[in-house]
Amino acid sequence: MKELRQFKHFLGLEVDRTQERIILCQQKYAKDLLQKFGMLECKPISTPVELNAKMCAHEGKDLEDATMYRQLVGSLIYLTLTRPDISYAVGVMSRYMQNPNKPYLEAVRRILRYVKSTIDYGLLYKKCEDGKLVGYCDANFARDHDTRRSTTGYGFKIGSGVVSWCSKRQPTMSLLTTEVEYRATAMTTQENAWLVQLMSDLHQPVNYAVPLYCDNQSAIHLAENLVFHARTKHVEVHYHFIRKKVLQEEIEMRPINTDDQIADLFTKGLSTGKFKKFRHQLNMEERISWC
């Protein structure tokens, strides 16, 4: 246990382990971050980003010195190691590191206000019988107002807790929601292949088709359909490797209601109720509830 505490102080990670559960958090790091940037006494807020927030590169006055903004965002990126709930907000703000302006700085400060309200939250992994790998993927169509590119979001759970997550702007612009969702599904499938190999290396083979939940029926049908229709030719060929994974029964595409799609947390700003619901489904809990 002594070595474990030395490790947490070195990397800013706090690990608490018993026979029944493992907890990962960065409470001390978050507190030091708030203190460093003068936000320790700030007013807490319930979500890291406003519902339907719009960020544009050419709105607002440029900052005279962008150093603090870059330090803030860089520090928050490290905090996402145990805080998937801020991944989307931090990812959006990291796009403006080159030329930040005052509205961006206020948006980053909002993230800090949310961190203040959830400073003792972390990832909780409980001992359970069903330790199967499950994936969720989603995309937000053309939400980036500067490039009109879409955002991919996915999360993977093993048993009770989330083990891998991503919120990333897609590299190119898409014209259809189906194409956007299909790209997100393909990216999630790549991560699934990596996780399956990792678990195999750890002597925990995945000998079942990993359920991959998607809330877009067109993307599911496109992944399962063996006929390459002319109307889907515009989708890059390399994205169609997902069909091979379905045929090989490495993944199983499953529909899910949008209201239950936890990957929404990684693609857009949500209402307080939905945000808290998805955060709970990721098994992010308050320290007081761990005892």
HUUR-V734276 format. One line per field, one symbol per residue. ss: DSSP state (~ for helix, > for strand, _ for the rest). psi: psi as a letter, one per 40 degrees, with the letter a starting at -180 (. if undefined). Layout:
# HUUR-V734276
ss->???
psi->???
This chain:
# HUUR-V734276
ss->_~~~~~~~~~~__>>>>___>>>>>_~~~~~~~~~~_________________________>____~~~~~~~~~~~~~____~~~~~~~~~~~~~____>~~~~~~~~~~~~~~~~___>>>>>>______>>>>>>>>__________>>>>>>>>__>>>>>>>>>_______~~~~~~~~~~~~~~~~~~~~~~~~~________>>>>>__~~~~~~~~_____~~~____~~~~~~~~~~~___>>>>>__~~~_~~~~~_____~~~~~~~~~~__>>>~~~__
psi->ddddddddddeeihhhhadeihhhifddddddddddefedeihiieieiihfihhidfhihihdhedddddddddddddedegeeedddddddeefddgiadddddddddddddddefdfiahhhihidgfihhihiiihhfdhedefiihhhiihihbdihehiihhhidiiieidddddddddddddddddddddddddefgigfihhhhhhehdddddddehehgideedehideeeeddddddefdihhhiiideegeeddeeihiiddddddddddefhiidded.
